[in-house]
Amino acid sequence: MSVQDNNEGRPELGPVEWGKVVEYHLWGYVAKLNDSGDIGLVDAVSSHDLLERRIPDCWPALGDRIKVRQLGVAPSGQLRLTGRQSDIDLN
């Protein structure tokens, strides 16, 4: 999936998917998508709508089921995900 802009200049998001938190990094956490088995990164900026909740202490626990949407694929080939509720709620 590549990121494509809609008419409003925002990237088009993939569908809402369930995933499981499988790994932490200083810059975000990794989730494995249930249906496809793909692995993607939820970086700190995409982890929560509130700035003060974008810290590791506020991230979901390892093994937690989470809802995410695909943001696209980074130039490195890494799948990028968002866990922000505002993104999950978009139609």
NUTI-189736 format. One record per residue: residue number from 1; x, y, z of N, C-alpha, C in turn. Coordinates in Angstrom, 2 decimals. Each point is the difference from the previous one (the first is absolute). Layout:
N
<pt><zakol>NUM</zakol><n_east>X</n_east><n_north>Y</n_north><n_up>Z</n_up><ca_east>X</ca_east><ca_north>Y</ca_north><ca_up>Z</ca_up><c_east>X</c_east><c_north>Y</c_north><c_up>Z</c_up></pt>
...
This chain:
91
<pt><zakol>1</zakol><n_east>0.84</n_east><n_north>-1.17</n_north><n_up>0.00</n_up><ca_east>-0.84</ca_east><ca_north>1.17</ca_north><ca_up>0.00</ca_up><c_east>0.88</c_east><c_north>1.23</c_north><c_up>0.00</c_up></pt>
<pt><zakol>2</zakol><n_east>-0.26</n_east><n_north>0.93</n_north><n_up>-0.85</n_up><ca_east>0.72</ca_east><ca_north>1.26</ca_north><ca_up>0.01</ca_up><c_east>-0.96</c_east><c_north>1.09</c_north><c_up>0.48</c_up></pt>
<pt><zakol>3</zakol><n_east>0.56</n_east><n_north>1.05</n_north><n_up>0.57</n_up><ca_east>-0.82</ca_east><ca_north>1.10</ca_north><ca_up>0.48</ca_up><c_east>-0.42</c_east><c_north>0.84</c_north><c_up>-1.19</c_up></pt>
<pt><zakol>4</zakol><n_east>-1.29</n_east><n_north>0.27</n_north><n_up>-0.08</n_up><ca_east>-0.53</ca_east><ca_north>0.87</ca_north><ca_up>-1.03</ca_up><c_east>-0.82</c_east><c_north>1.08</c_north><c_up>0.67</c_up></pt>
<pt><zakol>5</zakol><n_east>0.11</n_east><n_north>1.23</n_north><n_up>-0.48</n_up><ca_east>-0.75</ca_east><ca_north>1.11</ca_north><ca_up>0.58</ca_up><c_east>-1.42</c_east><c_north>-0.01</c_north><c_up>-0.54</c_up></pt>
<pt><zakol>6</zakol><n_east>-0.94</n_east><n_north>0.35</n_north><n_up>0.89</n_up><ca_east>-1.36</ca_east><ca_north>0.22</ca_north><ca_up>-0.47</ca_up><c_east>-0.13</c_east><c_north>1.44</c_north><c_up>-0.46</c_up></pt>
<pt><zakol>7</zakol><n_east>-1.17</n_east><n_north>0.45</n_north><n_up>-0.33</n_up><ca_east>-0.19</ca_east><ca_north>1.36</ca_north><ca_up>-0.51</ca_up><c_east>0.30</c_east><c_north>1.07</c_north><c_up>1.04</c_up></pt>
<pt><zakol>8</zakol><n_east>0.03</n_east><n_north>-0.36</n_north><n_up>1.27</n_up><ca_east>0.25</ca_east><ca_north>0.96</ca_north><ca_up>1.07</ca_up><c_east>1.48</c_east><c_north>0.04</c_north><c_up>0.39</c_up></pt>
<pt><zakol>9</zakol><n_east>0.85</n_east><n_north>-0.72</n_north><n_up>-0.69</n_up><ca_east>1.43</ca_east><ca_north>0.00</ca_north><ca_up>0.29</ca_up><c_east>0.41</c_east><c_north>-0.94</c_north><c_up>1.12</c_up></pt>
<pt><zakol>10</zakol><n_east>-0.93</n_east><n_north>-0.74</n_north><n_up>0.57</n_up><ca_east>0.32</ca_east><ca_north>-0.98</ca_north><ca_up>1.04</ca_up><c_east>0.28</c_east><c_north>-1.34</c_north><c_up>-0.66</c_up></pt>
<pt><zakol>11</zakol><n_east>0.91</n_east><n_north>-0.78</n_north><n_up>0.57</n_up><ca_east>0.23</ca_east><ca_north>-1.33</ca_north><ca_up>-0.58</ca_up><c_east>-1.23</c_east><c_north>-0.88</c_north><c_up>0.18</c_up></pt>
<pt><zakol>12</zakol><n_east>-0.27</n_east><n_north>-0.83</n_north><n_up>-0.99</n_up><ca_east>-1.07</ca_east><ca_north>-0.98</ca_north><ca_up>0.12</ca_up><c_east>0.47</c_east><c_north>-1.10</c_north><c_up>0.94</c_up></pt>
<pt><zakol>13</zakol><n_east>-0.83</n_east><n_north>-0.36</n_north><n_up>0.93</n_up><ca_east>0.33</ca_east><ca_north>-1.05</ca_north><ca_up>0.97</ca_up><c_east>-0.59</c_east><c_north>-1.32</c_north><c_up>-0.46</c_up></pt>
<pt><zakol>14</zakol><n_east>0.66</n_east><n_north>-1.08</n_north><n_up>0.38</n_up><ca_east>-0.54</ca_east><ca_north>-1.32</ca_north><ca_up>-0.25</ca_up><c_east>-1.18</c_east><c_north>-0.27</c_north><c_up>0.92</c_up></pt>
<pt><zakol>15</zakol><n_east>-0.65</n_east><n_north>-1.13</n_north><n_up>-0.15</n_up><ca_east>-1.13</ca_east><ca_north>-0.34</ca_north><ca_up>0.86</ca_up><c_east>0.44</c_east><c_north>-0.24</c_north><c_up>1.44</c_up></pt>
<pt><zakol>16</zakol><n_east>-0.93</n_east><n_north>0.09</n_north><n_up>0.92</n_up><ca_east>0.27</ca_east><ca_north>-0.31</ca_north><ca_up>1.40</ca_up><c_east>0.29</c_east><c_north>-1.49</c_north><c_up>0.10</c_up></pt>
<pt><zakol>17</zakol><n_east>1.09</n_east><n_north>-0.34</n_north><n_up>0.68</n_up><ca_east>0.41</ca_east><ca_north>-1.39</ca_north><ca_up>0.16</ca_up><c_east>0.36</c_east><c_north>-0.27</c_north><c_up>1.46</c_up></pt>
<pt><zakol>18</zakol><n_east>-0.13</n_east><n_north>-1.24</n_north><n_up>0.40</n_up><ca_east>0.46</ca_east><ca_north>-0.42</ca_north><ca_up>1.32</ca_up><c_east>1.44</c_east><c_north>-0.48</c_north><c_up>-0.10</c_up></pt>
<pt><zakol>19</zakol><n_east>0.76</n_east><n_north>0.35</n_north><n_up>1.01</n_up><ca_east>1.38</ca_east><ca_north>-0.46</ca_north><ca_up>0.08</ca_up><c_east>0.35</c_east><c_north>-0.32</c_north><c_up>1.44</c_up></pt>
<pt><zakol>20</zakol><n_east>1.22</n_east><n_north>-0.46</n_north><n_up>0.18</n_up><ca_east>0.50</ca_east><ca_north>-0.35</ca_north><ca_up>1.33</ca_up><c_east>1.37</c_east><c_north>0.62</c_north><c_up>0.17</c_up></pt>
<pt><zakol>21</zakol><n_east>0.22</n_east><n_north>0.67</n_north><n_up>1.13</n_up><ca_east>1.29</ca_east><ca_north>0.62</ca_north><ca_up>0.29</ca_up><c_east>1.03</c_east><c_north>-1.10</c_north><c_up>0.27</c_up></pt>
<pt><zakol>22</zakol><n_east>1.10</n_east><n_north>0.03</n_north><n_up>-0.77</n_up><ca_east>0.99</ca_east><ca_north>-1.09</ca_north><ca_up>0.11</ca_up><c_east>1.39</c_east><c_north>0.48</c_north><c_up>0.39</c_up></pt>
<pt><zakol>23</zakol><n_east>0.24</n_east><n_north>1.32</n_north><n_up>-0.04</n_up><ca_east>1.37</ca_east><ca_north>0.47</ca_north><ca_up>0.27</ca_up><c_east>-0.03</c_east><c_north>1.50</c_north><c_up>0.27</c_up></pt>
<pt><zakol>24</zakol><n_east>0.93</n_east><n_north>0.45</n_north><n_up>0.83</n_up><ca_east>0.18</ca_east><ca_north>1.43</ca_north><ca_up>0.28</ca_up><c_east>1.33</c_east><c_north>0.49</c_north><c_up>-0.54</c_up></pt>
<pt><zakol>25</zakol><n_east>0.02</n_east><n_north>1.28</n_north><n_up>-0.38</n_up><ca_east>1.23</ca_east><ca_north>0.72</ca_north><ca_up>-0.33</ca_up><c_east>-0.11</c_east><c_north>1.37</c_north><c_up>0.66</c_up></pt>
<pt><zakol>26</zakol><n_east>1.08</n_east><n_north>0.74</n_north><n_up>0.06</n_up><ca_east>-0.05</ca_east><ca_north>1.34</ca_north><ca_up>0.58</ca_up><c_east>-0.91</c_east><c_north>0.93</c_north><c_up>-0.81</c_up></pt>
<pt><zakol>27</zakol><n_east>-0.13</n_east><n_north>-0.26</n_north><n_up>-1.29</n_up><ca_east>-0.73</ca_east><ca_north>0.88</ca_north><ca_up>-0.91</ca_up><c_east>-1.43</c_east><c_north>-0.46</c_north><c_up>-0.28</c_up></pt>
<pt><zakol>28</zakol><n_east>-0.41</n_east><n_north>-1.15</n_north><n_up>0.56</n_up><ca_east>-1.36</ca_east><ca_north>-0.49</ca_north><ca_up>-0.23</ca_up><c_east>-0.10</c_east><c_north>-1.47</c_north><c_up>0.33</c_up></pt>
<pt><zakol>29</zakol><n_east>-1.11</n_east><n_north>-0.59</n_north><n_up>-0.38</n_up><ca_east>-0.19</ca_east><ca_north>-1.43</ca_north><ca_up>0.25</ca_up><c_east>-0.43</c_east><c_north>-0.71</c_north><c_up>-1.28</c_up></pt>
<pt><zakol>30</zakol><n_east>0.24</n_east><n_north>-1.29</n_north><n_up>-0.01</n_up><ca_east>-0.26</ca_east><ca_north>-0.83</ca_north><ca_up>-1.18</ca_up><c_east>-1.25</c_east><c_north>-0.84</c_north><c_up>0.26</c_up></pt>
<pt><zakol>31</zakol><n_east>-0.84</n_east><n_north>-0.09</n_north><n_up>-1.02</n_up><ca_east>-1.22</ca_east><ca_north>-0.81</ca_north><ca_up>0.10</ca_up><c_east>-0.04</c_east><c_north>-0.99</c_north><c_up>-1.16</c_up></pt>
<pt><zakol>32</zakol><n_east>-0.51</n_east><n_north>-1.17</n_north><n_up>0.29</n_up><ca_east>-0.23</ca_east><ca_north>-1.02</ca_north><ca_up>-1.02</ca_up><c_east>-1.49</c_east><c_north>-0.02</c_north><c_up>-0.31</c_up></pt>
<pt><zakol>33</zakol><n_east>-0.35</n_east><n_north>0.19</n_north><n_up>-1.28</n_up><ca_east>-1.40</ca_east><ca_north>0.04</ca_north><ca_up>-0.40</ca_up><c_east>-0.60</c_east><c_north>-1.40</c_north><c_up>0.01</c_up></pt>
<pt><zakol>34</zakol><n_east>-1.18</n_east><n_north>-0.12</n_north><n_up>0.56</n_up><ca_east>-0.62</ca_east><ca_north>-1.31</ca_north><ca_up>0.18</ca_up><c_east>-0.29</c_east><c_north>-0.71</c_north><c_up>-1.33</c_up></pt>
<pt><zakol>35</zakol><n_east>-0.64</n_east><n_north>0.70</n_north><n_up>-0.93</n_up><ca_east>-0.44</ca_east><ca_north>-0.66</ca_north><ca_up>-1.23</ca_up><c_east>1.14</c_east><c_north>-0.35</c_north><c_up>-0.95</c_up></pt>
<pt><zakol>36</zakol><n_east>0.91</n_east><n_north>0.94</n_north><n_up>-0.22</n_up><ca_east>1.05</ca_east><ca_north>-0.23</ca_north><ca_up>-0.99</ca_up><c_east>1.29</c_east><c_north>-0.54</c_north><c_up>0.60</c_up></pt>
<pt><zakol>37</zakol><n_east>0.20</n_east><n_north>0.23</n_north><n_up>1.30</n_up><ca_east>1.26</ca_east><ca_north>-0.38</ca_north><ca_up>0.62</ca_up><c_east>1.11</c_east><c_north>1.01</c_north><c_up>-0.25</c_up></pt>
<pt><zakol>38</zakol><n_east>-0.31</n_east><n_north>1.08</n_north><n_up>-0.72</n_up><ca_east>1.00</ca_east><ca_north>1.03</ca_north><ca_up>-0.27</ca_up><c_east>0.42</c_east><c_north>0.68</c_north><c_up>1.30</c_up></pt>
<pt><zakol>39</zakol><n_east>1.24</n_east><n_north>0.47</n_north><n_up>0.01</n_up><ca_east>0.57</ca_east><ca_north>0.69</ca_north><ca_up>1.14</ca_up><c_east>0.15</c_east><c_north>1.47</c_north><c_up>-0.36</c_up></pt>
<pt><zakol>40</zakol><n_east>-0.42</n_east><n_north>0.89</n_north><n_up>0.91</n_up><ca_east>0.11</ca_east><ca_north>1.43</ca_north><ca_up>-0.27</ca_up><c_east>0.36</c_east><c_north>0.78</c_north><c_up>1.24</c_up></pt>
<pt><zakol>41</zakol><n_east>0.47</n_east><n_north>1.21</n_north><n_up>-0.21</n_up><ca_east>0.43</ca_east><ca_north>0.88</ca_north><ca_up>1.08</ca_up><c_east>-1.04</c_east><c_north>1.08</c_north><c_up>0.25</c_up></pt>
<pt><zakol>42</zakol><n_east>-0.36</n_east><n_north>0.15</n_north><n_up>1.28</n_up><ca_east>-0.77</ca_east><ca_north>1.15</ca_north><ca_up>0.46</ca_up><c_east>1.03</c_east><c_north>0.92</c_north><c_up>0.65</c_up></pt>
<pt><zakol>43</zakol><n_east>0.41</n_east><n_north>1.06</n_north><n_up>-0.69</n_up><ca_east>1.00</ca_east><ca_north>0.87</ca_north><ca_up>0.61</ca_up><c_east>-0.67</c_east><c_north>0.86</c_north><c_up>1.08</c_up></pt>
<pt><zakol>44</zakol><n_east>0.80</n_east><n_north>0.59</n_north><n_up>0.86</n_up><ca_east>-0.53</ca_east><ca_north>0.74</ca_north><ca_up>1.15</ca_up><c_east>-1.01</c_east><c_north>1.06</c_north><c_up>-0.43</c_up></pt>
<pt><zakol>45</zakol><n_east>0.27</n_east><n_north>0.71</n_north><n_up>-1.09</n_up><ca_east>-0.90</ca_east><ca_north>1.06</ca_north><ca_up>-0.46</ca_up><c_east>-1.37</c_east><c_north>-0.56</c_north><c_up>-0.40</c_up></pt>
<pt><zakol>46</zakol><n_east>-0.02</n_east><n_north>-1.23</n_north><n_up>-0.49</n_up><ca_east>-1.25</ca_east><ca_north>-0.62</ca_north><ca_up>-0.44</ca_up><c_east>-0.63</c_east><c_north>-0.89</c_north><c_up>1.06</c_up></pt>
<pt><zakol>47</zakol><n_east>0.52</n_east><n_north>0.05</n_north><n_up>1.22</n_up><ca_east>-0.49</ca_east><ca_north>-0.91</ca_north><ca_up>1.04</ca_up><c_east>-1.23</c_east><c_north>0.51</c_north><c_up>0.73</c_up></pt>
<pt><zakol>48</zakol><n_east>-0.18</n_east><n_north>1.31</n_north><n_up>0.05</n_up><ca_east>-1.13</ca_east><ca_north>0.56</ca_north><ca_up>0.74</ca_up><c_east>-0.27</c_east><c_north>1.42</c_north><c_up>-0.48</c_up></pt>
<pt><zakol>49</zakol><n_east>-1.24</n_east><n_north>0.44</n_north><n_up>0.14</n_up><ca_east>-0.36</ca_east><ca_north>1.36</ca_north><ca_up>-0.38</ca_up><c_east>0.61</c_east><c_north>1.05</c_north><c_up>0.94</c_up></pt>
<pt><zakol>50</zakol><n_east>0.08</n_east><n_north>-0.31</n_north><n_up>1.28</n_up><ca_east>0.51</ca_east><ca_north>0.95</ca_north><ca_up>0.99</ca_up><c_east>1.51</c_east><c_north>-0.09</c_north><c_up>0.12</c_up></pt>
<pt><zakol>51</zakol><n_east>0.66</n_east><n_north>1.14</n_north><n_up>-0.11</n_up><ca_east>1.46</ca_east><ca_north>0.04</ca_north><ca_up>0.07</ca_up><c_east>0.53</c_east><c_north>-0.67</c_north><c_up>1.27</c_up></pt>
<pt><zakol>52</zakol><n_east>-0.62</n_east><n_north>0.27</n_north><n_up>1.13</n_up><ca_east>0.49</ca_east><ca_north>-0.54</ca_north><ca_up>1.27</ca_up><c_east>-0.18</c_east><c_north>-1.52</c_north><c_up>0.12</c_up></pt>
<pt><zakol>53</zakol><n_east>-0.76</n_east><n_north>-0.61</n_north><n_up>-0.90</n_up><ca_east>-0.21</ca_east><ca_north>-1.46</ca_north><ca_up>0.02</ca_up><c_east>0.87</c_east><c_north>-0.73</c_north><c_up>-1.03</c_up></pt>
<pt><zakol>54</zakol><n_east>0.91</n_east><n_north>0.71</n_north><n_up>-0.64</n_up><ca_east>0.87</ca_east><ca_north>-0.60</ca_north><ca_up>-1.03</ca_up><c_east>1.32</c_east><c_north>-0.49</c_north><c_up>0.57</c_up></pt>
<pt><zakol>55</zakol><n_east>0.01</n_east><n_north>-0.34</n_north><n_up>1.25</n_up><ca_east>1.21</ca_east><ca_north>-0.47</ca_north><ca_up>0.67</ca_up><c_east>-0.12</c_east><c_north>-1.50</c_north><c_up>0.27</c_up></pt>
<pt><zakol>56</zakol><n_east>1.12</n_east><n_north>-0.70</n_north><n_up>0.10</n_up><ca_east>-0.04</ca_east><ca_north>-1.45</ca_north><ca_up>0.19</ca_up><c_east>-0.84</c_east><c_north>-0.46</c_north><c_up>1.19</c_up></pt>
<pt><zakol>57</zakol><n_east>-0.04</n_east><n_north>0.77</n_north><n_up>1.07</n_up><ca_east>-0.80</ca_east><ca_north>-0.39</ca_north><ca_up>1.16</ca_up><c_east>-1.49</c_east><c_north>-0.08</c_north><c_up>-0.31</c_up></pt>
<pt><zakol>58</zakol><n_east>-0.44</n_east><n_north>0.66</n_north><n_up>-1.06</n_up><ca_east>-1.42</ca_east><ca_north>0.03</ca_north><ca_up>-0.37</ca_up><c_east>-0.34</c_east><c_north>-0.93</c_north><c_up>-1.16</c_up></pt>
<pt><zakol>59</zakol><n_east>1.00</n_east><n_north>-0.66</n_north><n_up>-0.57</n_up><ca_east>-0.26</ca_east><ca_north>-0.90</ca_north><ca_up>-1.12</ca_up><c_east>-0.68</c_east><c_north>-1.27</c_north><c_up>0.49</c_up></pt>
<pt><zakol>60</zakol><n_east>-0.70</n_east><n_north>-0.71</n_north><n_up>-0.89</n_up><ca_east>-0.60</ca_east><ca_north>-1.28</ca_north><ca_up>0.40</ca_up><c_east>1.08</c_east><c_north>-1.00</c_north><c_up>0.42</c_up></pt>
<pt><zakol>61</zakol><n_east>-0.39</n_east><n_north>-0.93</n_north><n_up>0.83</n_up><ca_east>0.94</ca_east><ca_north>-1.02</ca_north><ca_up>0.49</ca_up><c_east>0.32</c_east><c_north>-1.01</c_north><c_up>-1.09</c_up></pt>
<pt><zakol>62</zakol><n_east>1.15</n_east><n_north>-0.64</n_north><n_up>0.12</n_up><ca_east>0.33</ca_east><ca_north>-1.10</ca_north><ca_up>-0.91</ca_up><c_east>-1.11</c_east><c_north>-1.04</c_north><c_up>0.06</c_up></pt>
<pt><zakol>63</zakol><n_east>-0.44</n_east><n_north>-0.45</n_north><n_up>-1.16</n_up><ca_east>-1.06</ca_east><ca_north>-0.99</ca_north><ca_up>-0.08</ca_up><c_east>-1.40</c_east><c_north>0.58</c_north><c_up>-0.08</c_up></pt>
<pt><zakol>64</zakol><n_east>-0.15</n_east><n_north>1.31</n_north><n_up>0.25</n_up><ca_east>-1.32</ca_east><ca_north>0.62</ca_north><ca_up>-0.09</ca_up><c_east>-0.50</c_east><c_north>0.00</c_north><c_up>-1.42</c_up></pt>
<pt><zakol>65</zakol><n_east>-1.31</n_east><n_north>-0.22</n_north><n_up>-0.16</n_up><ca_east>-0.66</ca_east><ca_north>0.16</ca_north><ca_up>-1.30</ca_up><c_east>-0.32</c_east><c_north>1.46</c_north><c_up>-0.18</c_up></pt>
<pt><zakol>66</zakol><n_east>0.29</n_east><n_north>0.52</n_north><n_up>-1.18</n_up><ca_east>-0.23</ca_east><ca_north>1.42</ca_north><ca_up>-0.28</ca_up><c_east>-0.62</c_east><c_north>0.15</c_north><c_up>-1.38</c_up></pt>
<pt><zakol>67</zakol><n_east>-0.71</n_east><n_north>1.11</n_north><n_up>-0.18</n_up><ca_east>-0.51</ca_east><ca_north>0.38</ca_north><ca_up>-1.32</ca_up><c_east>0.99</c_east><c_north>0.97</c_north><c_up>-0.62</c_up></pt>
<pt><zakol>68</zakol><n_east>0.30</n_east><n_north>-0.22</n_north><n_up>-1.27</n_up><ca_east>0.92</ca_east><ca_north>0.87</ca_north><ca_up>-0.74</ca_up><c_east>-0.53</c_east><c_north>0.19</c_north><c_up>-1.42</c_up></pt>
<pt><zakol>69</zakol><n_east>0.61</n_east><n_north>0.95</n_north><n_up>-0.68</n_up><ca_east>-0.23</ca_east><ca_north>0.18</ca_north><ca_up>-1.43</ca_up><c_east>1.35</c_east><c_north>0.18</c_north><c_up>-0.66</c_up></pt>
<pt><zakol>70</zakol><n_east>0.12</n_east><n_north>-0.46</n_north><n_up>-1.22</n_up><ca_east>1.26</ca_east><ca_north>0.15</ca_north><ca_up>-0.73</ca_up><c_east>0.13</c_east><c_north>1.43</c_north><c_up>-0.52</c_up></pt>
<pt><zakol>71</zakol><n_east>1.19</n_east><n_north>0.56</n_north><n_up>0.20</n_up><ca_east>0.34</ca_east><ca_north>1.33</ca_north><ca_up>-0.52</ca_up><c_east>0.72</c_east><c_north>-0.10</c_north><c_up>-1.33</c_up></pt>
<pt><zakol>72</zakol><n_east>0.58</n_east><n_north>-1.14</n_north><n_up>-0.27</n_up><ca_east>0.78</ca_east><ca_north>-0.18</ca_north><ca_up>-1.22</ca_up><c_east>1.28</c_east><c_north>-0.73</c_north><c_up>0.30</c_up></pt>
<pt><zakol>73</zakol><n_east>0.91</n_east><n_north>0.05</n_north><n_up>-0.95</n_up><ca_east>1.28</ca_east><ca_north>-0.70</ca_north><ca_up>0.14</ca_up><c_east>1.11</c_east><c_north>1.04</c_north><c_up>-0.09</c_up></pt>
<pt><zakol>74</zakol><n_east>0.90</n_east><n_north>-0.04</n_north><n_up>0.98</n_up><ca_east>1.15</ca_east><ca_north>0.91</ca_north><ca_up>0.01</ca_up><c_east>0.95</c_east><c_north>-0.37</c_north><c_up>-1.14</c_up></pt>
<pt><zakol>75</zakol><n_east>0.87</n_east><n_north>0.93</n_north><n_up>-0.41</n_up><ca_east>0.98</ca_east><ca_north>-0.30</ca_north><ca_up>-1.05</ca_up><c_east>0.85</c_east><c_north>-1.24</c_north><c_up>0.31</c_up></pt>
<pt><zakol>76</zakol><n_east>0.18</n_east><n_north>-0.30</n_north><n_up>1.28</n_up><ca_east>0.77</ca_east><ca_north>-1.18</ca_north><ca_up>0.40</ca_up><c_east>-0.77</c_east><c_north>-1.30</c_north><c_up>-0.22</c_up></pt>
<pt><zakol>77</zakol><n_east>-1.30</n_east><n_north>0.11</n_north><n_up>-0.32</n_up><ca_east>-0.84</ca_east><ca_north>-1.18</ca_north><ca_up>-0.17</ca_up><c_east>-0.80</c_east><c_north>-0.36</c_north><c_up>1.24</c_up></pt>
<pt><zakol>78</zakol><n_east>0.19</n_east><n_north>0.75</n_north><n_up>1.08</n_up><ca_east>-0.71</ca_east><ca_north>-0.30</ca_north><ca_up>1.25</ca_up><c_east>-1.44</c_east><c_north>0.51</c_north><c_up>-0.06</c_up></pt>
<pt><zakol>79</zakol><n_east>-0.94</n_east><n_north>-0.86</n_north><n_up>0.37</n_up><ca_east>-1.41</ca_east><ca_north>0.37</ca_north><ca_up>0.07</ca_up><c_east>-0.19</c_east><c_north>0.97</c_north><c_up>1.16</c_up></pt>
<pt><zakol>80</zakol><n_east>-0.67</n_east><n_north>1.11</n_north><n_up>-0.26</n_up><ca_east>-0.28</ca_east><ca_north>1.00</ca_north><ca_up>1.02</ca_up><c_east>-1.46</c_east><c_north>-0.08</c_north><c_up>0.39</c_up></pt>
<pt><zakol>81</zakol><n_east>-0.26</n_east><n_north>0.06</n_north><n_up>1.30</n_up><ca_east>-1.35</ca_east><ca_north>-0.11</ca_north><ca_up>0.54</ca_up><c_east>-0.32</c_east><c_north>1.19</c_north><c_up>0.88</c_up></pt>
<pt><zakol>82</zakol><n_east>-1.28</n_east><n_north>0.28</n_north><n_up>0.18</n_up><ca_east>-0.44</ca_east><ca_north>0.99</ca_north><ca_up>0.97</ca_up><c_east>-0.95</c_east><c_north>-0.64</c_north><c_up>1.00</c_up></pt>
<pt><zakol>83</zakol><n_east>0.15</n_east><n_north>0.40</n_north><n_up>1.24</n_up><ca_east>-0.89</ca_east><ca_north>-0.44</ca_north><ca_up>1.05</ca_up><c_east>-0.80</c_east><c_north>1.16</c_north><c_up>0.58</c_up></pt>
<pt><zakol>84</zakol><n_east>0.12</n_east><n_north>1.19</n_north><n_up>-0.61</n_up><ca_east>-0.75</ca_east><ca_north>1.17</ca_north><ca_up>0.49</ca_up><c_east>-1.49</c_east><c_north>-0.24</c_north><c_up>-0.16</c_up></pt>
<pt><zakol>85</zakol><n_east>-0.75</n_east><n_north>0.26</n_north><n_up>1.05</n_up><ca_east>-1.45</ca_east><ca_north>-0.21</ca_north><ca_up>-0.05</ca_up><c_east>-0.65</c_east><c_north>0.85</c_north><c_up>-1.08</c_up></pt>
<pt><zakol>86</zakol><n_east>0.52</n_east><n_north>1.22</n_north><n_up>-0.21</n_up><ca_east>-0.57</ca_east><ca_north>0.87</ca_north><ca_up>-1.04</ca_up><c_east>0.15</c_east><c_north>-0.63</c_north><c_up>-1.39</c_up></pt>
<pt><zakol>87</zakol><n_east>1.09</n_east><n_north>-0.73</n_north><n_up>-0.24</n_up><ca_east>0.19</ca_east><ca_north>-0.70</ca_north><ca_up>-1.27</ca_up><c_east>-0.89</c_east><c_north>-1.24</c_north><c_up>-0.08</c_up></pt>
<pt><zakol>88</zakol><n_east>-0.14</n_east><n_north>-0.71</n_north><n_up>1.10</n_up><ca_east>-0.87</ca_east><ca_north>-1.19</ca_north><ca_up>0.03</ca_up><c_east>-1.43</c_east><c_north>0.38</c_north><c_up>-0.32</c_up></pt>
<pt><zakol>89</zakol><n_east>-0.44</n_east><n_north>1.15</n_north><n_up>0.51</n_up><ca_east>-1.39</ca_east><ca_north>0.44</ca_north><ca_up>-0.15</ca_up><c_east>-0.33</c_east><c_north>0.59</c_north><c_up>-1.36</c_up></pt>
<pt><zakol>90</zakol><n_east>1.02</n_east><n_north>0.35</n_north><n_up>-0.81</n_up><ca_east>-0.26</ca_east><ca_north>0.58</ca_north><ca_up>-1.31</ca_up><c_east>-0.72</c_east><c_north>-0.98</c_north><c_up>-0.91</c_up></pt>
<pt><zakol>91</zakol><n_east>-0.93</n_east><n_north>0.51</n_north><n_up>-0.80</n_up><ca_east>-0.70</ca_east><ca_north>-0.86</ca_north><ca_up>-0.96</ca_up><c_east>0.71</c_east><c_north>-0.02</c_north><c_up>-1.31</c_up></pt>
